[in-house]
Amino acid sequence: MNNQFFKIVNLFLLILLINGNLSAQSIQYSGLSFLSQNKDTQDLFPNTLILEPHLRKVIFQHLQASIQDDSPLSLSVSESFKDGTLSLIIAADSERVASIFFNNKCLHTYSVGAQVIVFSTKDQSILSIQPHTARKIYTDEPMEGSCKKRRPKIDLLRFSEIFYGLDISKDNYNYYTNMEDAELIDSIQTESLTSQSFAADNSFLQPIFSSILSANPKDINATNFFVGIDDVIIEDLASNQMIGDSEYSENYEFSDFFGFNQNIYKIWAGQQFSKWFSQTYSYPIIPFVKGKALGRDVAIKFADTGDILNLTLPSLDFGFVLKIRGFKKVKLDESSLREVYGWAAFGEIEFHNVGIEMITSIKLKNVLTEEINKGDDVDDWSNFNVSTNRILKDYVDNSKKLDKKWLSKATKLKKKDFNKHINIIKKSIGLNND
């Protein structure tokens, strides 16, 4: 009897000790990095690399000024990933410009992406990832009759705008483009620090700051399962449509020099779903970082030190599979001067016990409607991409609070079956049903 009592007491003390260690655990902020191998960083991030030394200081100083006394985030030791049991980094993962000739102008979409990654320094395994993206659209005259040609200095100026949360009038472009790169960035940074635009609510960096400052080892260690995007599948119809082998042109927003790039699109779709889910439920979701064929290793490069980390993504216990099924544009109404179109996107979301079985699934659609002047060009893919993103966001929103009108338009499932589908997912991953 006494032996049994002492065993119980010792077990209880061990649990208290473990919990005490977890609660005392800190997260070391380790700076800004790039999601790439050393050899291709310059090709993938030509402008972000120039901005990085300036941004690194701004980010670190803002975190220092904003951190609470009781925060588990550690900023006082160094900016090295080699300090601390848990480490947190900002990893830039994309820098792109997509261009299209539209209404006799060049429509340029500038976009950037970054991941806030928490990992264990002991075994270099990723514990959580939160994706963040931003984009800005500019209209220009073609250069030498082409939308593919741009001035590098203008690119640097516009990516600076995104990172620092500014809107610079084209009338002032010459003032900046006559400067050297470092002077241009310093000038924009000074303006941003004065107005605090880099940390404004609609800025690219603000949600990144929020993710870092709210990071907590208790939340990370309390996660019972690793849940994420197991795969993004582009079905044949959707693939043919996005490469331009159908009634629609190529999906230029996710194209590179060789045409439509499936991996870029898949990463975007996975990140959007992860973002909506994480924001809605405060539940960490591992996004679709790279294709399964490329393995589960994530290479991180630090520009200031040249160090390269090879982190390992966790094996998922449960995973969402996003299927992109296809797209359809329909004329809904017209008058002598105007036309109304609907841009429909069709998808499917599956939930898997990864490597074992598909547990539940739902087919969804979204129709984006817009009225245009007859004879105007229409950016079909911009509308299709927005419609696809609405499928992902609305699905997550309605899993939290169901709107019957959305349900009737988005899926053939009845309310009872939709609730059953959602409750299966929540029960599986340990989310409390609301």
N, C-alpha and C positions, 0 to 999 in steps of 0.2 A: 504493500500500500504506500509506504514512504517513498520507495523508489519511483513508483508511478507519479507521486506528487511532485518529486524533484524534477522528473522529466518534463512535466507540464510547466513548472516554474521556469526551467531552463529554456524551454521552447518559447515561452512568453517573453523572457528577457532577450532572446535572440531576435524575435520579431521587433521588439522595441529598439534594439540596437540598429537593425537594418533600416527601420523607418527613420530613426534619428540621423543616420548617415545620409539617407536620401534627402531629408529636409535640409541638411546642412550643405548639401552639394551645391556647387556654383557652376555657372556657365561662363566660360571665358570667351569674350568677343575677340575674334581673330582677324578682322579686317575684310578687305575687298579682294576678290579673286575672279578667275575666269573659268568657265566650264569648258575646258579644252586641253588638249595636249600642247606642249611647248611649241611644236612645229607649225601649228595652224592658228595660233592666237592672233598674229598680226593680220592674217587674211580675214578672220572672222570678226575681229573687233578693232578695225583701224581707228575709229574715232573714240570709242570708249577707252582704248589704251592711252590715248593722248590726254583724255580727261581724268583718268584714274588717279594720278598723284594729287590732283586738286580735290577730287571728290573724297578721297580717303581721309584727308584732314577735316573736311567739312562734316562728314558723317561721324567721325570719332568725336569731334568737339561737340556736336549736337547731342550725341548720346551721353557724353559727360555732363552736359548741362541739364539733361532731362531725367537722368536716372534717379530713382527714389532710394532713400537710405536703406530700406529693407529689401531691396531688389537682389535676387540671386545672380544677377548679371555682374561679371567681374570685368572692370575696365582699367584697373590700376596697375596690373602687372606688366603687360606688354600687349602688342597686337599680334603676337605669334600664336599659331595653332598648336605649338608644342607645350603650352601652359594649360593647366586645368584638366579635370577629369572629362568634362564635356566641353566641346568647343563649338562656337557659332560663327559662321562666315556668310558673307554676301557673295554669291557666285553669279556674275553676269553670264547669261546663257544665250543671248541673241542680240544682234544688231543688224537690222535689215532696212532696205529701201525697196519698196515695190512700186512700179511705175506703169501707167497706162495712158494712152492718148484718148482724151475724153472731152467732147464738146469743143474740139479744136484747141485744147490745152493739154498740158501734161499734168496728170494727177499723181503726185508722189506721196506714198504712205511711209512715213518713218516710224519704225517700231523698235523698242528695246525690251528685254526681259531679264529678270534676275531671280535667283532662288535664295531664300533664307534657309540655310542648312544647319541643323544641329547634329553633331556626330560624336561618337566616343573616340577619344584619343588613344584609348587602350588598344582597341582592335580595329580602329578606323572604319567603323560601320556607321552608316547613316541612321539616325533615329527619327528625324522628321525633316520634311521639306515643305516650304510654303512658296508657291510661285507668285511672281508679280510681273505684270506687263503694262506697257503704255504705248500709245501710238498717237501720231499727229499727222494731219493731212495738209499738204501744200499744193497750190496750183501755180504753174509756171508756163511761160512760153517755151516751145521746143528749142533745143540747142542744135543748130545745124540740121534741123528737120527731124531730130530724134529725141525721144523721151528717155533713152538709155544714158544719155550724156548729161553729167552734172558737174558743177564746180566743187572740188574737194573742200574748199573753204566754206562754201555754203552748207555742205553736209555737216561739217564740224560745228558751225553755228547752230544748225537746227537740232542736232543731238544735244548740244549744250542747253538749248531751250528746254528740251524734254527733261533732262536731268535736274536742271535748276528751277523748273517750274515757271518759266518766263514766256511771254508772248512779245516777240520783237517785230515791229513793223518793218515791212520791206523797204520803206522809205529810209530806214536807218541801217540797212544792210551794208552800204559802202563804208560807213564808219567802222564797222567791225572787220570787214573783209580786207581792209587795208592794213590790218595789224598782223603781227606774227602770231602763231598759234597760241603760245603761252600768254601773250598779252591779251588776246581775244578772250581766252577763258578767264583770266584774272579780272577783266572788265565785267564780264557777265556774272562772275562769282560775287564781286563786290556789290553789284546791283541786287543780286539775289539775297545776299546776307543782310543788306539794308532793309529790304522789304519782307524778308523771311519767306519768300516765295517757294524756296526749295522744300519747306516743311508745311506748305499750305495744304488744305484738305484735298484739293484736286491734283496734287503733285504726284509724280512717280515715286519719290522717296518717302512720302509721309506714311503709306501703309507698310513700307519696309521698316521704318523707325518703330512703328506700332508693334510689328511682329517681334522685333528684337527686344524692345523694352518689356513686352509681356511674356517673353519666354520664361518657362518655369520648369525646373527638373522634376517637380512633383507631377506635373501634367504629363510629361514625356514618359516617366517611369510608371505612371498609373495606367498607361495604355495596355490593355490586355492582348490586343492583336495588332498586327501590321495590316493595314487596309490601304488599298491604293488602286490605281488604274492598271489592271493587268495587261490590257491590250486595247489598241484602237484599230478597228478593221474598216477599211474602205472597200465596200463591195464593188463588183465589176461595173455596174451602171454608174455609180458615183465616180469611180475612177476614170471611166471614159469621158464623163462630162467634165471633170476637172482638168484633164489633160487636153481638152479642146476637141476631142473626137466625137462631137455631137452638135446639137443646135447651138450650143454656147461656146464662147471663146475660152481660152485657158484661164484657170483661176490664178490670176496674176499675183494676188496677195501672198500666195504661198509658192511662188515660182522663183527659180534661180536661173543662172546662165543656161542650164540644160532644160529648162521648162518646169512644169509642175513638180514639186518635190513632196512626195508623200510623207517623209519623215518630219519635215517642218510642219505640215498640216496636222499630223498625228500628235506631235508635241503640243501644238497650240490647243487642240481639242481636249487633250488630257489635262493640260494646265487650267483651262477654263473650268472644267468640271471640278477639279481639285479645289480651285479657288472658291467657287460657289459653295461647295460642301463644307469646306473648312470654316468659311465665314458664317454660314448658317448654324452649324452645330458646334463650333469651337472644338472640332475633332480633327486630328492630324490625318491627312490623306497623302500618300506617296504618289506624286504625279507620274505621268508617262514621260520618263526622262530620255530614254533611247530605246531603239528596237531590241527585241529579244535576241536577235541574231548577233548583236554587238556585245552581249553579255550584260552583267549587272554591275560592272565597275564604272565609276564616275571619276574622270580625271580633272583635278582642280589645279590651276596654276596661279601662283602669287607673283604679280608683276614686279613688286618692290624687292623681293628676295630671290626670285627665280625658282623657289621651291615648288615641287609638284607633289600633290597628294593623290593617291589612288584610293578613293573611298569605295565602299561596297554598299550597294542598296540592299536593304533587308529582303528576305524572302517573304512574299505576301501570304498571309493566312486567308484573307478574303480580298477579292478584287472585282472591280467593275470592268466590264468590257463594253466599250462604246462602238457601236456599228453605225457607219455613215452609209445610208442606203441609196440616196439619190435626191434629185432636185427637179422642180417643175415650175415654170413661169406661165401664168394664166392671165388673160385679159378679163377683167371683171366688169368693166363698164367703160363707156366712152361717150363723148359729146363732140360737137364740131371742132372744139379746140383742145379738149383734154382727154386723157385716157387713165384708167385705173387698172393697175396690175397687182397680182399677188405672186410673191416669191416663196414657194413652199420648199421646206427642207424635211426630209424623212430620215428618221434614225431609230435605233433600238438600243436600250440599255439592259445589259445582263449583269447579274450578280452571281459570282462564282465562289465556291470553296476551292481555292486555287489548286489545280492539279488533281482535283477529285471529281467535282461535278458542277454543272450549272444549276443554281438553286432556284432562281426566279428571273423573269425578264418582262420587259414592256416595250411595245412599239409606239413611237411618238412622232408627231409632226408639228410644224409651226408654219404659219403663213404670215408673211410680212406684206402689208398692203401700202401702196403709195400712188398718189395721183401726179401725173407728169403732163407737160405740154406736148402736144403732138409734134413729132419731128425732132424732139430732143433725144440725145443719146442717154442711155441708162446703164449705170454700172451694175450689171446683173450679179456679179460675184460678190460685190460689197453687200448687196442685199441678201444673197444666199448665205453668206458667212454670218451675217447678223442673225438671220433666221435660225441657223444651226446653233448659234450660241444661246438663243432664246430657248431652244429645246432643253439644253443642259441646265440653264438657270431656272427656268420655270418648273422643271421637274424637281429640282432640289427645293425650291420655294414651296411647292405644293406638297412635298413630302413632310414639310413642317406644319403648314396650314393649308388645307385643301380648299381650292376655289372650284365649285362645281361647273362654272362656265368654262374654265380652262380645261377641266377634265373632259367635257363633252366635245371640245374642239381638238384636243391634243391626242386622244387615244380612244380606242374602242372598249377599253375596260370600264366596267361599272364601278361605282363608288366602293362597294363592298370588296371587289376584287383588287382595286387599287390600294385600299387600306391594308388588305392582307399582304400584298406585295411589299409595301413599305414596312409593315410591322415585322415581316420575316427578316428584312435587312437590319432593322434597328435591333432586334433581339439577337441576331447573329454577332453583331459587332459591339454589343453592350451599350447601345444608346437607349436612354429612357424614352419610352413612348410619351409623346406630349398629348 
